[in-house]
Amino acid sequence: MATTGSGRTRVAPPDTAPPDAALPDTAGPARPPGPMAGLPARLRIGYASGSLVTGTFTTLPGLLLLPYLTDTLGVGAALAGAIVFVPKAWDAFLNPLVGRASDRTRTRWGSRRPYVLCGGLAMALAFALAFAGLLPGTAGAWLTAAGYLLTATAFAFFLVPYVAMPAELTDRHEDRMRLVGGRVAVIGVAALVTGAAGPALIDAGGGGLAGHRWMGIFGGAVIALGAVCVFAGTSGAPRDAPVMETESSLRHQFAAARGNPAFMALLRCVVVQSVATGVLLAGAPYFAAHVLRDSSGVGALVAAFVAPNLLTVPLWSRLRGRHGYPIASALFAAGCLLFLAAPALPEGAVLLSMALAGTGHAGQLLFLYAMLPDCIARDAARTERRQAGVLSGLFSTGEGLGVALGPFLYGVVLQLCGYVSSGTGRAAEQTPAAELGMLAGFALLPALATALAVALLRSYDRPDLPY
């Protein structure tokens, strides 16, 4: 490692590598000569396994944390929303720092994989603690908040390096699309399994604190499994970065990101779109219990939403991100708006509306996640600097903030509509005004956020930055 006269750090490959062993490219690490016509199945499956971590962390807290706080620990809806949001605000500060650290890390296991393993295992323990139910009431709420903060902290150390990996595993857009497609599909698997098993385990454990404790242990086990699998499955990935500059100042790296119009458009879009996802996850238990009058129906809603991830990704993959995202968003928003008619619709029609929203959501995830490594690769080619970790950290920060803002905004809607909290483990009876607020927030907030996200992404489509 050497320092240039401008204060930037130049990273050189190890001395043990023969000069002709690999050909560097500006999009990622050194790799064998010739185009990579396809990544090994083991590598693709290993990378996709990381979505067991991300899918579980998004689904279980997004689905169950807000109701746990309001209906088991008796926390007011607005305060409960703040407890969900604050750890993500902390991640907004932490993620870019983790990205910068992983950009500069060199180990025998590569620069990203040690963070993926250690962050994932620490996250599994913290997740189980967040739902351990050691104390009831307000004291239990503060313990839950502390456990969730630790979980979010560990999640940053897993997610940021994980998201940075595709841009460094291959320089082919098609291969990145396959990596991202596998990631989106496994998100669907994780959400489907944990979204159905989580509420079932709570019921089987007797509900209340004891039931949530079993759910926390289950979620922690799935997270640990995903972290180990992605670490082991990507063991054959290129480990050494080419000779590229990295900015010595984090402030300079932020400035470089702000000077990338395509990335900033993508970042603004993912923040707002993730708000829509956060509202749907947080609102589903309330929608099922108070609008559909079936508290056990939340599992079916989750299944209808995430099943399209498994079925439609190959179809969405035929479209390009900036062209396909508005189409996917239109389907998502249409499904959400149909929920306004839910009180008059049969259960099957409501599930079809959720499946329509889920079909659009699968496309949204695929296109946003595929555009990120393309932005990173173009940035590296343009600047000759290695900052995949920082850009991925900013992207992950935006996504996490949006997912957390969704429950916070939904909690505010519940509070304004007069939602009555409960400390019994069962939801209290609600007024018609509160039920109307649950329905309106569940249907309108995601649709409005999606429309704004589409508008924000328009600046990504620039003639000087073809996709």
C-alpha positions as CSV (number, residue, x, y, z in Angstrom):
1,M,0.0,0.0,0.0
2,A,1.4,3.4,-0.9
3,T,0.3,7.0,-0.6
4,T,0.2,9.3,-3.6
5,G,1.1,13.0,-3.4
6,S,-2.6,14.0,-3.3
7,G,-3.1,12.1,0.0
8,R,-5.0,9.2,-1.6
9,T,-4.2,5.6,-0.8
10,R,-3.2,3.3,-3.6
11,V,-3.8,-0.4,-3.1
12,A,-1.5,-2.9,-4.8
13,P,-2.2,-6.6,-5.3
14,P,-0.2,-9.1,-3.2
15,D,3.3,-9.8,-4.2
16,T,2.5,-13.5,-4.5
17,A,0.4,-13.1,-7.6
18,P,2.2,-13.6,-10.9
19,P,2.0,-10.7,-13.3
20,D,-0.1,-12.6,-15.8
21,A,-2.3,-14.5,-13.4
22,A,-5.2,-12.1,-13.7
23,L,-6.4,-9.1,-15.7
24,P,-7.5,-6.2,-13.6
25,D,-10.6,-4.2,-14.5
26,T,-12.0,-1.0,-13.1
27,A,-15.3,-2.6,-11.9
28,G,-13.9,-5.0,-9.3
29,P,-11.2,-7.4,-8.3
30,A,-8.8,-9.3,-10.5
31,R,-10.2,-12.3,-12.2
32,P,-9.2,-14.9,-14.7
33,P,-8.5,-13.9,-18.3
34,G,-11.3,-13.8,-20.7
35,P,-15.0,-12.8,-20.2
36,M,-16.9,-14.5,-17.4
37,A,-19.6,-16.1,-19.5
38,G,-21.4,-17.2,-16.3
39,L,-20.7,-17.4,-12.6
40,P,-20.4,-20.8,-10.9
41,A,-23.6,-22.1,-9.4
42,R,-21.9,-22.4,-6.0
43,L,-21.0,-18.8,-6.0
44,R,-24.5,-17.7,-7.2
45,I,-26.2,-19.8,-4.5
46,G,-23.8,-18.7,-1.9
47,Y,-24.3,-15.1,-2.6
48,A,-28.1,-15.5,-2.7
49,S,-28.0,-17.2,0.7
50,G,-27.3,-13.8,2.2
51,S,-30.9,-12.9,1.6
52,L,-31.9,-15.2,4.4
53,V,-30.3,-12.6,6.6
54,T,-31.7,-9.5,4.9
55,G,-35.2,-11.1,4.3
56,T,-35.5,-12.2,7.9
57,F,-34.4,-8.9,9.3
58,T,-36.8,-6.9,7.1
59,T,-39.8,-9.3,7.5
60,L,-39.9,-10.2,11.1
61,P,-39.3,-6.8,12.8
62,G,-41.2,-5.1,10.0
63,L,-44.2,-7.4,10.5
64,L,-44.1,-8.0,14.3
65,L,-42.1,-5.4,16.1
66,L,-44.7,-2.6,16.1
67,P,-47.6,-4.9,17.2
68,Y,-45.3,-6.4,19.8
69,L,-44.7,-3.0,21.3
70,T,-48.3,-1.7,21.1
71,D,-50.2,-4.9,21.9
72,T,-47.9,-6.9,24.2
73,L,-45.8,-4.3,25.9
74,G,-48.4,-1.5,25.9
75,V,-46.4,1.2,24.3
76,G,-48.1,4.1,22.6
77,A,-48.2,3.8,18.8
78,A,-46.2,6.9,18.0
79,L,-43.5,5.9,20.6
80,A,-43.4,2.4,19.2
81,G,-42.9,3.8,15.7
82,A,-40.0,5.8,17.0
83,I,-38.4,2.7,18.6
84,V,-38.5,1.0,15.3
85,F,-37.1,4.0,13.5
86,V,-34.2,5.2,15.7
87,P,-31.9,2.2,15.1
88,K,-32.2,2.8,11.4
89,A,-31.3,6.4,11.9
90,W,-28.2,5.2,13.7
91,D,-27.4,3.0,10.7
92,A,-27.5,6.1,8.5
93,F,-24.4,7.3,10.3
94,L,-22.8,3.8,10.6
95,N,-23.3,2.3,7.1
96,P,-20.9,4.6,5.2
97,L,-18.2,4.1,7.9
98,V,-18.6,0.3,7.5
99,G,-18.4,0.7,3.7
100,R,-15.2,2.7,3.9
101,A,-13.7,0.2,6.4
102,S,-14.5,-2.8,4.1
103,D,-13.0,-0.9,1.1
104,R,-9.7,-0.7,2.9
105,T,-9.7,-4.1,4.5
106,R,-7.4,-6.8,3.2
107,T,-7.5,-10.4,4.7
108,R,-6.9,-13.9,3.5
109,W,-10.7,-14.2,3.2
110,G,-11.1,-11.1,1.1
111,S,-12.3,-7.6,2.1
112,R,-16.0,-8.2,2.4
113,R,-16.5,-11.8,3.6
114,P,-15.1,-11.4,7.2
115,Y,-17.7,-8.6,7.8
116,V,-20.5,-10.8,6.4
117,L,-19.7,-13.7,8.7
118,C,-19.0,-11.8,11.9
119,G,-21.8,-9.2,11.4
120,G,-24.3,-11.9,10.7
121,L,-23.5,-14.0,13.7
122,A,-23.5,-11.0,16.0
123,M,-26.8,-10.0,14.5
124,A,-28.3,-13.4,15.2
125,L,-27.6,-13.1,18.9
126,A,-28.8,-9.5,19.1
127,F,-32.1,-10.4,17.3
128,A,-32.9,-13.1,19.8
129,L,-32.2,-10.6,22.6
130,A,-34.6,-8.0,21.1
131,F,-37.5,-10.4,21.5
132,A,-36.3,-12.2,24.6
133,G,-39.2,-10.8,26.6
134,L,-37.1,-10.5,29.8
135,L,-39.4,-7.8,31.3
136,P,-43.0,-6.7,30.7
137,G,-44.2,-3.2,30.1
138,T,-42.1,-0.1,29.8
139,A,-38.9,-1.8,31.1
140,G,-39.4,-4.6,28.5
141,A,-39.9,-2.0,25.8
142,W,-36.5,-0.3,26.6
143,L,-34.8,-3.7,26.6
144,T,-36.4,-4.5,23.2
145,A,-35.2,-1.1,21.9
146,A,-31.7,-1.8,23.1
147,G,-31.7,-5.3,21.5
148,Y,-33.0,-3.9,18.2
149,L,-30.3,-1.2,18.2
150,L,-27.6,-3.9,18.6
151,T,-29.3,-5.9,15.8
152,A,-29.3,-2.9,13.5
153,T,-25.7,-2.2,14.3
154,A,-24.6,-5.8,13.5
155,F,-26.8,-5.7,10.4
156,A,-24.8,-2.7,9.0
157,F,-21.6,-4.8,9.3
158,F,-23.3,-7.6,7.4
159,L,-25.3,-5.7,4.8
160,V,-22.9,-3.0,3.4
161,P,-20.1,-5.5,2.4
162,Y,-22.7,-7.9,1.2
163,V,-24.4,-5.4,-1.1
164,A,-20.9,-4.3,-2.5
165,M,-20.0,-7.8,-3.6
166,P,-21.8,-8.1,-7.0
167,A,-19.9,-5.1,-8.5
168,E,-16.6,-6.9,-7.6
169,L,-17.5,-10.4,-8.6
170,T,-18.1,-9.7,-12.3
171,D,-17.9,-6.9,-14.8
172,R,-20.8,-8.3,-16.9
173,H,-24.2,-6.8,-16.5
174,E,-25.9,-10.2,-17.3
175,D,-24.0,-11.9,-14.4
176,R,-24.8,-9.1,-12.0
177,M,-28.5,-9.5,-13.0
178,R,-28.2,-13.2,-12.2
179,L,-26.7,-12.5,-8.8
180,V,-29.3,-9.9,-8.0
181,G,-32.1,-12.2,-9.3
182,G,-31.0,-15.0,-7.0
183,R,-30.9,-12.5,-4.1
184,V,-34.4,-11.3,-4.8
185,A,-35.7,-14.8,-5.1
186,V,-34.2,-15.8,-1.7
187,I,-35.6,-12.7,-0.1
188,G,-39.0,-14.1,-1.2
189,V,-38.1,-17.5,0.4
190,A,-37.0,-15.9,3.6
191,A,-40.0,-13.6,3.8
192,L,-42.4,-16.5,3.0
193,V,-40.9,-18.9,5.6
194,T,-40.3,-16.4,8.4
195,G,-43.5,-14.4,7.7
196,A,-45.6,-17.6,8.1
197,A,-43.5,-19.3,10.8
198,G,-43.0,-16.2,13.0
199,P,-46.7,-15.6,13.8
200,A,-47.3,-19.4,14.1
201,L,-44.4,-19.7,16.6
202,I,-45.8,-16.9,18.7
203,D,-49.2,-18.6,18.8
204,A,-47.7,-22.0,19.5
205,G,-45.6,-20.5,22.4
206,G,-48.7,-19.1,24.0
207,G,-48.6,-15.6,22.7
208,G,-47.3,-12.6,24.7
209,L,-43.7,-12.5,25.9
210,A,-43.2,-16.3,25.8
211,G,-44.4,-16.6,22.2
212,H,-42.2,-13.8,21.0
213,R,-39.2,-15.3,22.7
214,W,-39.5,-18.4,20.6
215,M,-39.9,-16.3,17.5
216,G,-36.7,-14.4,18.3
217,I,-34.8,-17.6,18.7
218,F,-36.1,-18.9,15.3
219,G,-35.2,-15.6,13.6
220,G,-31.7,-15.6,15.0
221,A,-31.1,-19.2,13.8
222,V,-32.2,-18.3,10.2
223,I,-29.9,-15.2,10.3
224,A,-26.9,-17.3,11.5
225,L,-27.6,-19.9,8.8
226,G,-27.6,-17.3,6.1
227,A,-24.4,-15.6,7.2
228,V,-22.5,-18.9,7.3
229,C,-23.8,-20.0,3.9
230,V,-22.9,-16.7,2.1
231,F,-19.4,-16.8,3.7
232,A,-18.8,-20.4,2.7
233,G,-20.5,-20.2,-0.7
234,T,-18.4,-17.2,-1.9
235,S,-15.1,-18.7,-0.8
236,G,-14.0,-19.1,-4.4
237,A,-14.7,-15.4,-5.2
238,P,-11.8,-13.1,-6.3
239,R,-10.3,-11.7,-3.1
240,D,-7.7,-9.1,-4.2
241,A,-8.6,-5.7,-5.5
242,P,-6.8,-4.3,-8.5
243,V,-4.5,-1.3,-8.2
244,M,-7.1,1.5,-7.6
245,E,-7.1,4.7,-5.6
246,T,-9.3,5.1,-2.5
247,E,-10.0,8.6,-1.1
248,S,-8.2,9.2,2.1
249,S,-11.1,11.3,3.4
250,L,-14.7,10.1,4.0
251,R,-15.8,13.6,3.2
252,H,-14.2,13.4,-0.2
253,Q,-16.0,10.1,-0.8
254,F,-19.4,11.6,0.0
255,A,-18.6,14.5,-2.3
256,A,-17.8,12.0,-5.0
257,A,-21.1,10.2,-4.5
258,R,-22.9,13.5,-4.7
259,G,-21.2,14.2,-7.9
260,N,-22.7,11.0,-9.4
261,P,-26.1,12.0,-10.7
262,A,-27.2,8.4,-11.5
263,F,-26.3,7.2,-8.0
264,M,-28.0,10.1,-6.2
265,A,-31.2,9.5,-8.2
266,L,-31.1,5.8,-7.3
267,L,-30.5,6.7,-3.7
268,R,-33.5,9.1,-3.4
269,C,-35.7,6.6,-5.2
270,V,-34.8,3.7,-2.9
271,V,-35.4,5.7,0.3
272,V,-39.0,6.6,-0.8
273,Q,-39.8,3.2,-2.2
274,S,-38.6,1.5,1.0
275,V,-41.1,3.6,2.9
276,A,-43.9,1.9,1.0
277,T,-42.5,-1.5,1.8
278,G,-42.2,-0.6,5.5
279,V,-45.8,0.6,5.7
280,L,-47.1,-2.6,4.1
281,L,-45.1,-4.9,6.5
282,A,-46.0,-2.8,9.6
283,G,-49.7,-2.4,8.6
284,A,-50.4,-6.0,7.6
285,P,-51.1,-7.3,11.2
286,Y,-53.5,-4.4,11.9
287,F,-55.1,-4.7,8.5
288,A,-55.7,-8.4,9.1
289,A,-57.0,-8.1,12.6
290,H,-59.2,-5.0,12.4
291,V,-60.2,-4.7,8.7
292,L,-60.4,-8.3,7.6
293,R,-61.4,-9.4,11.2
294,D,-59.0,-12.3,11.0
295,S,-55.8,-11.9,13.0
296,S,-54.5,-15.2,11.8
297,G,-54.8,-14.0,8.2
298,V,-51.5,-12.1,8.3
299,G,-49.6,-15.2,7.2
300,A,-51.7,-15.5,4.1
301,L,-51.2,-11.8,3.3
302,V,-47.4,-12.2,3.6
303,A,-47.4,-15.3,1.5
304,A,-49.4,-13.6,-1.2
305,F,-47.0,-10.6,-1.2
306,V,-43.7,-12.5,-1.3
307,A,-44.6,-15.5,-3.4
308,P,-44.3,-13.5,-6.7
309,N,-40.6,-13.0,-5.9
310,L,-40.1,-16.7,-6.7
311,L,-42.3,-16.7,-9.8
312,T,-41.8,-13.4,-11.6
313,V,-38.1,-12.6,-11.3
314,P,-37.2,-14.4,-14.6
315,L,-39.9,-12.4,-16.4
316,W,-38.8,-9.1,-14.9
317,S,-35.2,-9.9,-15.7
318,R,-36.0,-9.4,-19.4
319,L,-36.4,-5.6,-18.9
320,R,-33.8,-3.0,-18.1
321,G,-34.0,-1.2,-14.8
322,R,-34.9,2.3,-15.8
323,H,-37.6,1.0,-18.2
324,G,-38.9,-1.8,-16.0
325,Y,-39.1,0.0,-12.7
326,P,-42.1,2.3,-13.6
327,I,-44.0,-0.8,-14.9
328,A,-43.3,-2.7,-11.7
329,S,-44.3,0.4,-9.7
330,A,-47.6,0.7,-11.5
331,L,-48.5,-2.8,-10.6
332,F,-47.4,-2.3,-7.0
333,A,-49.5,0.9,-6.6
334,A,-52.5,-0.6,-8.2
335,G,-52.5,-3.5,-5.8
336,C,-52.2,-1.2,-2.8
337,L,-55.1,1.0,-4.0
338,L,-57.3,-2.0,-4.3
339,F,-57.0,-2.5,-0.5
340,L,-59.4,0.5,-0.1
341,A,-62.2,-1.8,-1.3
342,A,-61.1,-4.7,1.1
343,P,-64.1,-4.4,3.5
344,A,-66.4,-5.2,0.6
345,L,-64.2,-7.8,-1.1
346,P,-64.0,-11.6,-0.5
347,E,-60.9,-12.9,1.1
348,G,-59.6,-14.3,-2.2
349,A,-59.9,-11.0,-3.9
350,V,-57.9,-9.3,-1.2
351,L,-55.1,-11.9,-1.5
352,L,-55.1,-11.4,-5.3
353,S,-54.6,-7.6,-4.6
354,M,-51.7,-8.4,-2.4
355,A,-50.3,-10.7,-5.0
356,L,-50.5,-7.9,-7.6
357,A,-48.6,-5.6,-5.2
358,G,-46.1,-8.4,-4.6
359,T,-45.5,-8.9,-8.3
360,G,-44.7,-5.2,-8.7
361,H,-42.5,-5.3,-5.6
362,A,-40.4,-8.2,-7.0
363,G,-39.7,-6.1,-10.1
364,Q,-38.9,-3.0,-8.1
365,L,-36.3,-4.9,-5.9
366,L,-34.7,-6.5,-8.9
367,F,-34.3,-3.3,-10.9
368,L,-33.1,-1.2,-8.0
369,Y,-30.6,-3.8,-6.8
370,A,-29.3,-4.3,-10.4
371,M,-28.8,-0.6,-11.0
372,L,-26.6,-0.2,-7.9
373,P,-23.7,-2.4,-9.1
374,D,-23.9,-0.8,-12.5
375,C,-23.6,2.6,-10.8
376,I,-20.6,1.4,-8.8
377,A,-18.9,-0.1,-11.8
378,R,-19.3,3.1,-13.9
379,D,-18.1,5.2,-11.0
380,A,-15.0,3.0,-10.7
381,A,-14.3,3.3,-14.4
382,R,-14.8,7.0,-14.4
383,T,-12.9,7.9,-11.3
384,E,-10.4,5.0,-11.0
385,R,-11.2,4.9,-7.3
386,R,-12.4,2.0,-5.2
387,Q,-15.5,3.1,-3.3
388,A,-18.0,0.2,-3.7
389,G,-18.3,-0.1,0.0
390,V,-19.1,3.6,0.6
391,L,-21.7,3.7,-2.2
392,S,-23.2,0.5,-1.0
393,G,-23.3,1.9,2.5
394,L,-25.1,4.9,1.4
395,F,-27.6,2.8,-0.6
396,S,-28.2,0.5,2.3
397,T,-28.6,3.5,4.6
398,G,-31.3,4.9,2.3
399,E,-33.1,1.5,2.1
400,G,-33.0,1.0,5.8
401,L,-34.2,4.4,6.6
402,G,-37.1,4.0,4.3
403,V,-38.1,0.6,5.7
404,A,-38.0,2.1,9.2
405,L,-39.8,5.3,8.3
406,G,-42.7,3.2,7.0
407,P,-43.6,1.8,10.5
408,F,-43.0,5.2,12.1
409,L,-45.4,7.0,9.7
410,Y,-47.9,4.2,10.1
411,G,-47.6,4.5,13.9
412,V,-48.2,8.2,13.7
413,V,-51.4,7.5,11.6
414,L,-52.6,5.1,14.2
415,Q,-51.9,7.6,17.0
416,L,-53.8,10.4,15.2
417,C,-56.7,8.1,14.5
418,G,-57.0,7.1,18.2
419,Y,-55.5,3.6,18.2
420,V,-55.8,2.0,21.7
421,S,-52.7,0.1,22.8
422,S,-52.8,-3.0,25.0
423,G,-50.4,-4.8,27.4
424,T,-52.2,-8.1,27.4
425,G,-50.8,-9.7,24.2
426,R,-54.1,-9.2,22.4
427,A,-55.2,-6.1,20.5
428,A,-57.9,-4.0,22.1
429,E,-61.2,-3.1,20.5
430,Q,-60.8,-0.1,18.2
431,T,-63.2,2.7,17.2
432,P,-64.4,3.0,13.6
433,A,-62.2,6.1,13.1
434,A,-59.1,4.0,14.1
435,E,-60.1,1.2,11.8
436,L,-60.5,3.7,8.9
437,G,-57.1,5.1,9.7
438,M,-55.6,1.6,9.6
439,L,-57.1,1.0,6.1
440,A,-56.3,4.4,4.6
441,G,-52.7,4.3,5.8
442,F,-52.2,0.8,4.6
443,A,-53.5,1.5,1.1
444,L,-52.7,5.2,0.4
445,L,-49.3,5.7,1.9
446,P,-47.5,3.0,-0.2
447,A,-49.2,4.1,-3.4
448,L,-48.2,7.7,-2.8
449,A,-44.6,6.8,-1.9
450,T,-44.3,4.7,-5.0
451,A,-45.5,7.5,-7.3
452,L,-42.9,9.8,-5.8
453,A,-40.2,7.2,-6.1
454,V,-40.9,6.9,-9.9
455,A,-40.6,10.6,-10.3
456,L,-37.3,10.7,-8.4
457,L,-35.8,8.1,-10.5
458,R,-36.3,10.1,-13.7
459,S,-33.0,11.9,-13.3
460,Y,-31.3,8.5,-13.5
461,D,-32.1,8.5,-17.2
462,R,-29.4,10.8,-18.5
463,P,-28.1,10.7,-22.1
464,D,-24.5,10.8,-20.7
465,L,-25.1,7.8,-18.5
466,P,-26.8,5.1,-20.7
467,Y,-28.0,2.1,-18.8
